[in-house]
Amino acid sequence: MPRENQSRYAVLGFLSWGPMSGYDVKKLVEASVGNFWSEGYGQIYPILRRLASEGLVARAGTGGDGRPERRAFAITRAAQRELDRWLAEPAAVEVGRIEVLLKLFFSSRLAPAAARQQIEAQRGQLSELLARYEAIEAALLVTYAGHPDLPYWRMTVRYGQHVKRALMEWCDESLAALRPPEVADAARP
């Protein structure tokens, strides 16, 4: 499915929580799904206009408490049905652009130490992300205990943890493969 269509459903998903402006959607993306999904204002506002022209969202003014009214949007029943249909469809396995793999693919041009440095740097970044995801999970468990969405939110952060651990294992395996033969032989029992 094209990214634009997936973005459409991301926006609808957030609007299913209640009326929001494009700014509100962007802030929620950053605060909740930003570790695995991103949307920019340049994507959100055109999507909102398209959804409005299709009758899937309606303008809903928000404000009060002395704040100016914002241009907010509310999801329609037709959009709720479309969102539910999309949520029930199997997700595609996506092939990403992974820079470290592209660099390693062509690394025979350099000394093996350069490839080791790439992998060590990657492992360090993965370790930091894993720690971040573990902190997010801990905060979710405290802040949202008993919330009906908690099991689903936790699944997304656990996915990130599992992927980062697996990639760290790949880093370790790759570093071992890049050891000079004399070091690899000495490491054997």
C-alpha positions as CSV (number, residue, x, y, z in Angstrom):
1,M,0.0,0.0,0.0
2,P,1.4,3.4,-0.9
3,R,2.7,5.5,2.0
4,E,0.2,8.2,1.3
5,N,-2.7,5.8,2.0
6,Q,-1.1,4.5,5.2
7,S,-0.7,8.1,6.3
8,R,-4.3,8.7,5.6
9,Y,-5.2,5.9,8.1
10,A,-2.7,7.2,10.6
11,V,-4.5,10.5,10.6
12,L,-7.9,8.8,10.8
13,G,-6.7,6.7,13.7
14,F,-5.7,9.8,15.7
15,L,-9.0,11.6,14.8
16,S,-10.9,8.5,16.0
17,W,-9.8,9.6,19.6
18,G,-11.6,12.9,19.2
19,P,-11.6,16.2,17.2
20,M,-8.1,17.5,16.5
21,S,-6.2,20.1,14.5
22,G,-3.3,19.1,12.2
23,Y,-1.0,20.5,14.9
24,D,-2.6,18.2,17.5
25,V,-2.2,15.2,15.2
26,K,1.5,16.0,14.6
27,K,2.2,16.3,18.3
28,L,0.4,13.0,19.0
29,V,2.4,11.3,16.3
30,E,5.6,12.5,17.9
31,A,4.6,11.6,21.4
32,S,3.1,8.1,20.7
33,V,4.1,6.4,17.4
34,G,7.1,8.5,16.5
35,N,9.5,5.6,17.2
36,F,8.1,3.7,14.2
37,W,6.0,6.1,12.2
38,S,6.4,9.7,11.2
39,E,4.1,12.3,9.6
40,G,5.0,15.9,8.8
41,Y,2.8,18.9,8.6
42,G,3.4,18.7,4.9
43,Q,1.6,15.4,4.9
44,I,-1.0,15.9,7.5
45,Y,-2.6,19.1,6.3
46,P,-3.1,17.9,2.6
47,I,-4.5,14.6,4.0
48,L,-7.0,16.5,6.2
49,R,-8.1,18.6,3.2
50,R,-8.5,15.4,1.1
51,L,-10.4,13.6,3.9
52,A,-12.7,16.7,4.2
53,S,-13.4,16.8,0.5
54,E,-14.3,13.1,0.6
55,G,-16.6,13.7,3.5
56,L,-14.6,11.5,5.9
57,V,-13.8,14.3,8.3
58,A,-15.8,17.4,9.2
59,R,-14.7,20.7,10.7
60,A,-15.1,20.8,14.4
61,G,-14.2,24.1,16.2
62,T,-12.3,23.7,19.4
63,G,-11.3,26.3,21.9
64,G,-12.6,27.5,25.2
65,D,-10.7,28.4,28.4
66,G,-9.8,31.7,26.8
67,R,-8.0,30.1,23.9
68,P,-8.7,31.0,20.3
69,E,-10.7,28.5,18.2
70,R,-8.6,26.1,16.2
71,R,-9.4,24.5,12.9
72,A,-10.0,21.0,14.1
73,F,-11.5,18.0,12.4
74,A,-13.7,15.2,13.6
75,I,-14.0,11.8,12.0
76,T,-17.3,10.8,10.4
77,R,-19.1,7.5,10.6
78,A,-18.0,6.7,7.1
79,A,-14.4,7.3,8.1
80,Q,-14.8,5.1,11.2
81,R,-16.0,2.2,8.9
82,E,-13.1,2.8,6.5
83,L,-10.6,2.9,9.4
84,D,-12.0,-0.3,10.8
85,R,-11.8,-2.0,7.4
86,W,-8.2,-1.0,7.0
87,L,-7.3,-2.1,10.6
88,A,-8.7,-5.6,9.8
89,E,-6.5,-6.0,6.6
90,P,-3.2,-7.8,7.0
91,A,-0.2,-5.4,7.0
92,A,2.4,-5.7,4.3
93,V,6.0,-6.6,5.2
94,E,8.0,-3.5,4.2
95,V,11.5,-3.4,2.8
96,G,13.3,-0.5,4.2
97,R,16.3,1.5,3.2
98,I,19.0,0.4,5.6
99,E,22.2,2.5,5.1
100,V,24.5,0.3,7.2
101,L,23.6,-2.7,5.0
102,L,24.3,-0.6,1.8
103,K,27.6,0.5,3.2
104,L,28.6,-3.1,4.2
105,F,27.6,-4.4,0.8
106,F,30.3,-2.4,-0.7
107,S,32.8,-2.5,2.2
108,S,35.3,-4.7,0.4
109,R,36.7,-1.5,-1.0
110,L,38.0,-0.5,2.5
111,A,39.9,-2.2,5.2
112,P,37.9,-4.5,7.4
113,A,38.4,-2.1,10.3
114,A,36.1,0.4,8.5
115,A,33.3,-2.2,8.4
116,R,33.9,-3.0,12.1
117,Q,33.5,0.7,12.9
118,Q,30.3,0.9,11.0
119,I,28.9,-2.1,12.9
120,E,30.1,-1.0,16.3
121,A,28.5,2.5,15.7
122,Q,25.3,0.7,14.7
123,R,25.3,-1.5,17.8
124,G,25.8,1.6,20.0
125,Q,22.8,3.3,18.4
126,L,20.7,0.2,18.8
127,S,21.7,-0.2,22.4
128,E,20.5,3.4,23.1
129,L,17.2,2.8,21.3
130,L,16.7,-0.4,23.3
131,A,17.2,1.5,26.5
132,R,14.7,4.2,25.3
133,Y,12.1,1.6,24.4
134,E,12.5,-0.1,27.8
135,A,12.0,3.3,29.5
136,I,8.9,3.9,27.4
137,E,7.4,0.5,28.3
138,A,8.1,1.2,32.0
139,A,6.4,4.6,31.8
140,L,3.4,3.1,29.9
141,L,2.9,0.5,32.6
142,V,2.8,3.1,35.3
143,T,0.9,5.9,33.6
144,Y,-1.7,3.8,31.7
145,A,-2.3,0.8,34.0
146,G,-5.8,-0.4,33.3
147,H,-6.2,1.6,30.1
148,P,-7.9,-0.5,27.4
149,D,-5.3,0.5,24.8
150,L,-2.3,-0.4,27.0
151,P,-1.9,-4.0,25.6
152,Y,-1.7,-2.7,22.1
153,W,0.6,0.2,22.9
154,R,2.8,-2.2,24.7
155,M,2.9,-4.5,21.7
156,T,4.4,-1.7,19.6
157,V,7.1,-0.9,22.1
158,R,7.9,-4.6,22.6
159,Y,8.2,-5.0,18.8
160,G,10.9,-2.3,18.9
161,Q,12.7,-4.0,21.8
162,H,12.7,-7.4,20.0
163,V,13.9,-5.9,16.7
164,K,16.7,-3.9,18.4
165,R,17.9,-7.0,20.4
166,A,17.9,-9.1,17.2
167,L,19.8,-6.4,15.3
168,M,22.3,-6.2,18.2
169,E,22.8,-10.0,17.9
170,W,23.4,-9.5,14.2
171,C,26.0,-6.8,15.0
172,D,27.8,-9.2,17.4
173,E,27.7,-12.0,14.7
174,S,29.0,-9.6,12.0
175,L,31.8,-8.3,14.3
176,A,32.9,-11.9,15.0
177,A,32.9,-12.6,11.2
178,L,35.2,-9.6,10.7
179,R,37.8,-10.6,13.3
180,P,41.2,-11.2,11.7
181,P,41.8,-15.0,11.4
182,E,44.5,-15.1,14.0
183,V,42.2,-13.4,16.6
184,A,39.3,-15.7,15.6
185,D,41.5,-18.8,16.0
186,A,42.8,-17.6,19.4
187,A,39.2,-17.1,20.6
188,R,38.3,-20.8,19.9
189,P,38.5,-23.2,22.9
